[in-house]
């Protein structure tokens, strides 16, 4: 069975690129894998002793692999919208790739682990500097949300219009709602800029 959306006569399929970013071990690869309707392309590599002293694994002691280039997946949101997902590497030594990964993206999801909020500051700064719309997705590890959305917004000192949503990166419906929220936010921003009615 094909996952390509059916087109109505005269209709057309629109595609858009979304970047999934955040700190090391926050759930980016898991999110792409849970929601992608194709087998996701991942560039996971086994973590070796070469990373000792370079990669801070104290908060994720059971993590044995890391993304070294990107993750890639695809999801059809409805009959005429396909989203292409590009997950960034979370470690600072791979950040040189981010400029290429965000080229042509309509927006970004910044994944957050509330136990390690500081890990997402670099991603937020990156997208704000490039004026790329983003939302914050609080990943509920172990099904727990340790802080509410307003507390996270205040701690990150982000604008009141930036959406802050909760998700479980392992759950397809949960992550799909995050992507829909981002698309709606991007469209809302574009309508505001052009003065079109909402």
ChimeraX commands (.cxc) that place a marker at each C-alpha (Angstrom):
marker #1 position 0.00,0.00,0.00 radius 0.5
marker #1 position 1.43,3.37,-1.01 radius 0.5
marker #1 position 1.71,6.12,1.58 radius 0.5
marker #1 position 1.65,8.87,-1.03 radius 0.5
marker #1 position -1.44,11.02,-0.54 radius 0.5
marker #1 position -4.15,10.69,-3.14 radius 0.5
marker #1 position -4.68,13.73,-5.31 radius 0.5
marker #1 position -8.07,14.98,-6.27 radius 0.5
marker #1 position -8.50,15.99,-9.93 radius 0.5
marker #1 position -6.77,19.32,-10.41 radius 0.5
marker #1 position -5.33,19.12,-6.89 radius 0.5
marker #1 position -1.65,19.25,-6.11 radius 0.5
marker #1 position 0.54,17.91,-3.38 radius 0.5
marker #1 position 2.58,20.43,-1.40 radius 0.5
marker #1 position 5.71,19.36,0.39 radius 0.5
marker #1 position 7.55,21.13,3.18 radius 0.5
marker #1 position 10.77,20.59,5.08 radius 0.5
marker #1 position 10.86,20.61,8.88 radius 0.5
marker #1 position 13.95,20.40,11.08 radius 0.5
marker #1 position 13.91,18.49,14.37 radius 0.5
marker #1 position 16.56,19.88,16.74 radius 0.5
marker #1 position 17.58,19.88,20.38 radius 0.5
marker #1 position 20.25,18.67,22.71 radius 0.5
marker #1 position 22.06,15.35,22.81 radius 0.5
marker #1 position 19.78,12.41,23.67 radius 0.5
marker #1 position 16.57,14.46,23.81 radius 0.5
marker #1 position 14.53,12.23,21.46 radius 0.5
marker #1 position 15.05,13.61,17.94 radius 0.5
marker #1 position 15.81,10.27,16.29 radius 0.5
marker #1 position 12.96,8.65,18.25 radius 0.5
marker #1 position 10.49,11.33,17.07 radius 0.5
marker #1 position 11.46,10.96,13.40 radius 0.5
marker #1 position 11.27,7.17,13.67 radius 0.5
marker #1 position 7.91,7.13,15.41 radius 0.5
marker #1 position 6.11,9.36,12.94 radius 0.5
marker #1 position 7.76,8.56,9.60 radius 0.5
marker #1 position 5.66,6.54,7.17 radius 0.5
marker #1 position 8.81,5.36,5.42 radius 0.5
marker #1 position 11.68,3.53,7.06 radius 0.5
marker #1 position 13.65,6.48,8.39 radius 0.5
marker #1 position 17.18,7.09,7.22 radius 0.5
marker #1 position 19.37,7.44,10.28 radius 0.5
marker #1 position 23.07,8.05,10.69 radius 0.5
marker #1 position 23.36,6.53,14.14 radius 0.5
marker #1 position 26.87,5.47,15.10 radius 0.5
marker #1 position 28.03,3.49,18.10 radius 0.5
marker #1 position 29.51,5.77,20.74 radius 0.5
marker #1 position 33.13,4.89,21.38 radius 0.5
marker #1 position 35.82,5.82,23.85 radius 0.5
marker #1 position 36.87,8.59,21.44 radius 0.5
marker #1 position 33.89,10.60,22.68 radius 0.5
marker #1 position 34.90,10.39,26.34 radius 0.5
marker #1 position 35.57,13.88,27.61 radius 0.5
marker #1 position 33.94,15.34,24.47 radius 0.5
marker #1 position 30.33,14.16,24.79 radius 0.5
marker #1 position 28.53,14.71,28.07 radius 0.5
marker #1 position 26.61,11.48,28.65 radius 0.5
marker #1 position 25.94,11.90,32.38 radius 0.5
marker #1 position 22.24,12.67,31.81 radius 0.5
marker #1 position 21.79,9.81,29.34 radius 0.5
marker #1 position 24.00,7.02,30.74 radius 0.5
marker #1 position 22.23,4.25,28.77 radius 0.5
marker #1 position 22.70,5.95,25.40 radius 0.5
marker #1 position 24.97,3.85,23.18 radius 0.5
marker #1 position 24.51,5.50,19.77 radius 0.5
marker #1 position 24.51,9.05,18.45 radius 0.5
marker #1 position 23.40,10.82,15.28 radius 0.5
marker #1 position 26.48,11.90,13.34 radius 0.5
marker #1 position 24.87,13.55,10.31 radius 0.5
marker #1 position 21.06,13.59,10.29 radius 0.5
marker #1 position 17.87,11.59,10.51 radius 0.5
marker #1 position 15.38,11.70,7.65 radius 0.5
marker #1 position 11.72,10.73,7.50 radius 0.5
marker #1 position 8.50,11.57,5.69 radius 0.5
marker #1 position 4.88,11.89,6.77 radius 0.5
marker #1 position 1.72,12.73,4.83 radius 0.5
marker #1 position -0.33,15.07,7.01 radius 0.5
marker #1 position -3.36,14.95,4.75 radius 0.5
marker #1 position -4.22,14.35,1.11 radius 0.5
marker #1 position -2.18,17.29,-0.15 radius 0.5
marker #1 position 0.64,17.94,2.35 radius 0.5
marker #1 position 3.82,15.90,2.78 radius 0.5
marker #1 position 6.35,16.84,5.44 radius 0.5
marker #1 position 10.01,15.88,5.08 radius 0.5
marker #1 position 11.69,15.65,8.47 radius 0.5
marker #1 position 15.38,16.29,9.05 radius 0.5
marker #1 position 16.72,15.52,12.51 radius 0.5
marker #1 position 19.89,17.36,13.47 radius 0.5
marker #1 position 22.81,15.88,15.38 radius 0.5
marker #1 position 22.66,16.99,19.00 radius 0.5
marker #1 position 26.34,17.11,19.85 radius 0.5
marker #1 position 28.19,20.40,19.47 radius 0.5
marker #1 position 30.96,18.83,17.38 radius 0.5
marker #1 position 28.42,18.12,14.59 radius 0.5
marker #1 position 26.73,21.54,14.59 radius 0.5
marker #1 position 28.61,22.61,11.47 radius 0.5
marker #1 position 25.96,20.63,9.54 radius 0.5
marker #1 position 23.01,22.67,10.80 radius 0.5
marker #1 position 23.29,25.43,8.17 radius 0.5
marker #1 position 22.83,22.89,5.39 radius 0.5
marker #1 position 20.06,21.00,7.19 radius 0.5
marker #1 position 17.91,24.11,7.68 radius 0.5
marker #1 position 18.23,25.37,4.10 radius 0.5
marker #1 position 14.70,25.52,2.67 radius 0.5
marker #1 position 12.95,24.54,5.91 radius 0.5
marker #1 position 9.62,26.20,6.77 radius 0.5
marker #1 position 10.16,25.72,10.50 radius 0.5
marker #1 position 11.69,23.69,13.29 radius 0.5
marker #1 position 10.74,21.63,16.31 radius 0.5
marker #1 position 13.06,22.14,19.28 radius 0.5
marker #1 position 12.88,19.04,21.46 radius 0.5
marker #1 position 13.27,19.69,25.18 radius 0.5
marker #1 position 14.06,17.47,28.14 radius 0.5
marker #1 position 13.00,19.59,31.14 radius 0.5
marker #1 position 15.67,17.90,33.26 radius 0.5
marker #1 position 18.29,19.43,30.92 radius 0.5
marker #1 position 16.77,22.69,29.66 radius 0.5
marker #1 position 20.12,24.33,28.99 radius 0.5
marker #1 position 20.77,21.80,26.22 radius 0.5
marker #1 position 18.21,23.47,23.93 radius 0.5
marker #1 position 19.45,27.07,24.24 radius 0.5
marker #1 position 21.84,26.72,21.28 radius 0.5
marker #1 position 19.04,25.46,19.00 radius 0.5
marker #1 position 16.71,28.30,20.03 radius 0.5
marker #1 position 19.45,30.88,19.42 radius 0.5
marker #1 position 20.22,29.30,16.05 radius 0.5
marker #1 position 16.62,29.50,14.80 radius 0.5
marker #1 position 15.96,32.95,16.24 radius 0.5
marker #1 position 19.13,34.31,14.59 radius 0.5
marker #1 position 17.95,32.90,11.22 radius 0.5
marker #1 position 14.35,34.03,11.81 radius 0.5
marker #1 position 13.10,30.48,11.25 radius 0.5
marker #1 position 9.79,29.78,13.02 radius 0.5
marker #1 position 10.04,27.11,15.68 radius 0.5
marker #1 position 8.07,25.57,18.49 radius 0.5
marker #1 position 9.15,23.90,21.70 radius 0.5
marker #1 position 8.18,20.24,22.15 radius 0.5
marker #1 position 8.53,19.02,25.73 radius 0.5
marker #1 position 9.38,15.33,25.49 radius 0.5
marker #1 position 7.63,13.36,28.22 radius 0.5
marker #1 position 10.24,10.83,29.25 radius 0.5
marker #1 position 8.73,7.84,31.04 radius 0.5
marker #1 position 5.29,9.37,30.45 radius 0.5
marker #1 position 6.09,12.17,32.91 radius 0.5
marker #1 position 5.99,15.91,32.37 radius 0.5
marker #1 position 8.08,17.43,35.11 radius 0.5
marker #1 position 7.25,21.10,34.38 radius 0.5
marker #1 position 4.29,22.82,32.76 radius 0.5
marker #1 position 4.44,24.75,29.49 radius 0.5
marker #1 position 4.46,28.20,31.11 radius 0.5
marker #1 position 7.34,27.27,33.42 radius 0.5
marker #1 position 9.32,26.04,30.41 radius 0.5
marker #1 position 8.49,29.21,28.44 radius 0.5
marker #1 position 9.67,31.38,31.35 radius 0.5
marker #1 position 12.86,29.36,31.85 radius 0.5
marker #1 position 13.73,29.58,28.14 radius 0.5
marker #1 position 12.79,33.29,27.97 radius 0.5
marker #1 position 11.05,32.83,24.61 radius 0.5
marker #1 position 8.42,35.01,23.02 radius 0.5
marker #1 position 4.81,34.48,24.10 radius 0.5
marker #1 position 3.80,33.63,20.52 radius 0.5
marker #1 position 6.17,30.63,20.25 radius 0.5
marker #1 position 4.09,27.49,20.84 radius 0.5
marker #1 position 5.12,25.20,23.70 radius 0.5
marker #1 position 3.56,21.73,23.42 radius 0.5
marker #1 position 4.02,18.38,25.13 radius 0.5
marker #1 position 4.67,15.11,23.38 radius 0.5
marker #1 position 5.86,11.57,23.75 radius 0.5
marker #1 position 8.49,11.13,21.03 radius 0.5
marker #1 position 7.74,7.39,20.95 radius 0.5
marker #1 position 4.07,7.89,20.09 radius 0.5
marker #1 position 3.12,8.49,16.45 radius 0.5
marker #1 position -0.11,10.40,17.12 radius 0.5
marker #1 position 1.59,12.58,19.72 radius 0.5
marker #1 position 4.46,13.53,17.42 radius 0.5
marker #1 position 2.11,14.02,14.47 radius 0.5
marker #1 position 0.21,16.62,16.53 radius 0.5
marker #1 position 3.49,18.43,17.20 radius 0.5
marker #1 position 4.15,18.67,13.45 radius 0.5
marker #1 position 0.59,19.85,12.77 radius 0.5
marker #1 position 1.00,22.52,15.47 radius 0.5
marker #1 position 4.20,23.73,13.81 radius 0.5
marker #1 position 2.59,23.91,10.34 radius 0.5
marker #1 position -0.38,25.84,11.79 radius 0.5
marker #1 position 2.01,28.23,13.55 radius 0.5
marker #1 position 4.02,28.83,10.36 radius 0.5
marker #1 position 0.85,29.48,8.35 radius 0.5
marker #1 position -0.44,31.84,11.04 radius 0.5
marker #1 position 2.83,33.79,10.97 radius 0.5
marker #1 position 2.70,34.05,7.18 radius 0.5
marker #1 position -0.89,35.31,7.26 radius 0.5
marker #1 position 0.06,37.90,9.88 radius 0.5
marker #1 position 2.98,39.10,7.75 radius 0.5
marker #1 position 0.86,39.44,4.61 radius 0.5
marker #1 position -2.16,40.85,6.42 radius 0.5
marker #1 position -4.38,38.02,5.15 radius 0.5
marker #1 position -7.39,37.07,7.30 radius 0.5
marker #1 position -6.83,34.13,9.70 radius 0.5
marker link #1:1,2 radius 0.2
marker link #1:2,3 radius 0.2
marker link #1:3,4 radius 0.2
marker link #1:4,5 radius 0.2
marker link #1:5,6 radius 0.2
marker link #1:6,7 radius 0.2
marker link #1:7,8 radius 0.2
marker link #1:8,9 radius 0.2
marker link #1:9,10 radius 0.2
marker link #1:10,11 radius 0.2
marker link #1:11,12 radius 0.2
marker link #1:12,13 radius 0.2
marker link #1:13,14 radius 0.2
marker link #1:14,15 radius 0.2
marker link #1:15,16 radius 0.2
marker link #1:16,17 radius 0.2
marker link #1:17,18 radius 0.2
marker link #1:18,19 radius 0.2
marker link #1:19,20 radius 0.2
marker link #1:20,21 radius 0.2
marker link #1:21,22 radius 0.2
marker link #1:22,23 radius 0.2
marker link #1:23,24 radius 0.2
marker link #1:24,25 radius 0.2
marker link #1:25,26 radius 0.2
marker link #1:26,27 radius 0.2
marker link #1:27,28 radius 0.2
marker link #1:28,29 radius 0.2
marker link #1:29,30 radius 0.2
marker link #1:30,31 radius 0.2
marker link #1:31,32 radius 0.2
marker link #1:32,33 radius 0.2
marker link #1:33,34 radius 0.2
marker link #1:34,35 radius 0.2
marker link #1:35,36 radius 0.2
marker link #1:36,37 radius 0.2
marker link #1:37,38 radius 0.2
marker link #1:38,39 radius 0.2
marker link #1:39,40 radius 0.2
marker link #1:40,41 radius 0.2
marker link #1:41,42 radius 0.2
marker link #1:42,43 radius 0.2
marker link #1:43,44 radius 0.2
marker link #1:44,45 radius 0.2
marker link #1:45,46 radius 0.2
marker link #1:46,47 radius 0.2
marker link #1:47,48 radius 0.2
marker link #1:48,49 radius 0.2
marker link #1:49,50 radius 0.2
marker link #1:50,51 radius 0.2
marker link #1:51,52 radius 0.2
marker link #1:52,53 radius 0.2
marker link #1:53,54 radius 0.2
marker link #1:54,55 radius 0.2
marker link #1:55,56 radius 0.2
marker link #1:56,57 radius 0.2
marker link #1:57,58 radius 0.2
marker link #1:58,59 radius 0.2
marker link #1:59,60 radius 0.2
marker link #1:60,61 radius 0.2
marker link #1:61,62 radius 0.2
marker link #1:62,63 radius 0.2
marker link #1:63,64 radius 0.2
marker link #1:64,65 radius 0.2
marker link #1:65,66 radius 0.2
marker link #1:66,67 radius 0.2
marker link #1:67,68 radius 0.2
marker link #1:68,69 radius 0.2
marker link #1:69,70 radius 0.2
marker link #1:70,71 radius 0.2
marker link #1:71,72 radius 0.2
marker link #1:72,73 radius 0.2
marker link #1:73,74 radius 0.2
marker link #1:74,75 radius 0.2
marker link #1:75,76 radius 0.2
marker link #1:76,77 radius 0.2
marker link #1:77,78 radius 0.2
marker link #1:78,79 radius 0.2
marker link #1:79,80 radius 0.2
marker link #1:80,81 radius 0.2
marker link #1:81,82 radius 0.2
marker link #1:82,83 radius 0.2
marker link #1:83,84 radius 0.2
marker link #1:84,85 radius 0.2
marker link #1:85,86 radius 0.2
marker link #1:86,87 radius 0.2
marker link #1:87,88 radius 0.2
marker link #1:88,89 radius 0.2
marker link #1:89,90 radius 0.2
marker link #1:90,91 radius 0.2
marker link #1:91,92 radius 0.2
marker link #1:92,93 radius 0.2
marker link #1:93,94 radius 0.2
marker link #1:94,95 radius 0.2
marker link #1:95,96 radius 0.2
marker link #1:96,97 radius 0.2
marker link #1:97,98 radius 0.2
marker link #1:98,99 radius 0.2
marker link #1:99,100 radius 0.2
marker link #1:100,101 radius 0.2
marker link #1:101,102 radius 0.2
marker link #1:102,103 radius 0.2
marker link #1:103,104 radius 0.2
marker link #1:104,105 radius 0.2
marker link #1:105,106 radius 0.2
marker link #1:106,107 radius 0.2
marker link #1:107,108 radius 0.2
marker link #1:108,109 radius 0.2
marker link #1:109,110 radius 0.2
marker link #1:110,111 radius 0.2
marker link #1:111,112 radius 0.2
marker link #1:112,113 radius 0.2
marker link #1:113,114 radius 0.2
marker link #1:114,115 radius 0.2
marker link #1:115,116 radius 0.2
marker link #1:116,117 radius 0.2
marker link #1:117,118 radius 0.2
marker link #1:118,119 radius 0.2
marker link #1:119,120 radius 0.2
marker link #1:120,121 radius 0.2
marker link #1:121,122 radius 0.2
marker link #1:122,123 radius 0.2
marker link #1:123,124 radius 0.2
marker link #1:124,125 radius 0.2
marker link #1:125,126 radius 0.2
marker link #1:126,127 radius 0.2
marker link #1:127,128 radius 0.2
marker link #1:128,129 radius 0.2
marker link #1:129,130 radius 0.2
marker link #1:130,131 radius 0.2
marker link #1:131,132 radius 0.2
marker link #1:132,133 radius 0.2
marker link #1:133,134 radius 0.2
marker link #1:134,135 radius 0.2
marker link #1:135,136 radius 0.2
marker link #1:136,137 radius 0.2
marker link #1:137,138 radius 0.2
marker link #1:138,139 radius 0.2
marker link #1:139,140 radius 0.2
marker link #1:140,141 radius 0.2
marker link #1:141,142 radius 0.2
marker link #1:142,143 radius 0.2
marker link #1:143,144 radius 0.2
marker link #1:144,145 radius 0.2
marker link #1:145,146 radius 0.2
marker link #1:146,147 radius 0.2
marker link #1:147,148 radius 0.2
marker link #1:148,149 radius 0.2
marker link #1:149,150 radius 0.2
marker link #1:150,151 radius 0.2
marker link #1:151,152 radius 0.2
marker link #1:152,153 radius 0.2
marker link #1:153,154 radius 0.2
marker link #1:154,155 radius 0.2
marker link #1:155,156 radius 0.2
marker link #1:156,157 radius 0.2
marker link #1:157,158 radius 0.2
marker link #1:158,159 radius 0.2
marker link #1:159,160 radius 0.2
marker link #1:160,161 radius 0.2
marker link #1:161,162 radius 0.2
marker link #1:162,163 radius 0.2
marker link #1:163,164 radius 0.2
marker link #1:164,165 radius 0.2
marker link #1:165,166 radius 0.2
marker link #1:166,167 radius 0.2
marker link #1:167,168 radius 0.2
marker link #1:168,169 radius 0.2
marker link #1:169,170 radius 0.2
marker link #1:170,171 radius 0.2
marker link #1:171,172 radius 0.2
marker link #1:172,173 radius 0.2
marker link #1:173,174 radius 0.2
marker link #1:174,175 radius 0.2
marker link #1:175,176 radius 0.2
marker link #1:176,177 radius 0.2
marker link #1:177,178 radius 0.2
marker link #1:178,179 radius 0.2
marker link #1:179,180 radius 0.2
marker link #1:180,181 radius 0.2
marker link #1:181,182 radius 0.2
marker link #1:182,183 radius 0.2
marker link #1:183,184 radius 0.2
marker link #1:184,185 radius 0.2
marker link #1:185,186 radius 0.2
marker link #1:186,187 radius 0.2
marker link #1:187,188 radius 0.2
marker link #1:188,189 radius 0.2
marker link #1:189,190 radius 0.2
marker link #1:190,191 radius 0.2
marker link #1:191,192 radius 0.2
marker link #1:192,193 radius 0.2
marker link #1:193,194 radius 0.2
marker link #1:194,195 radius 0.2
marker link #1:195,196 radius 0.2
marker link #1:196,197 radius 0.2
marker link #1:197,198 radius 0.2
view
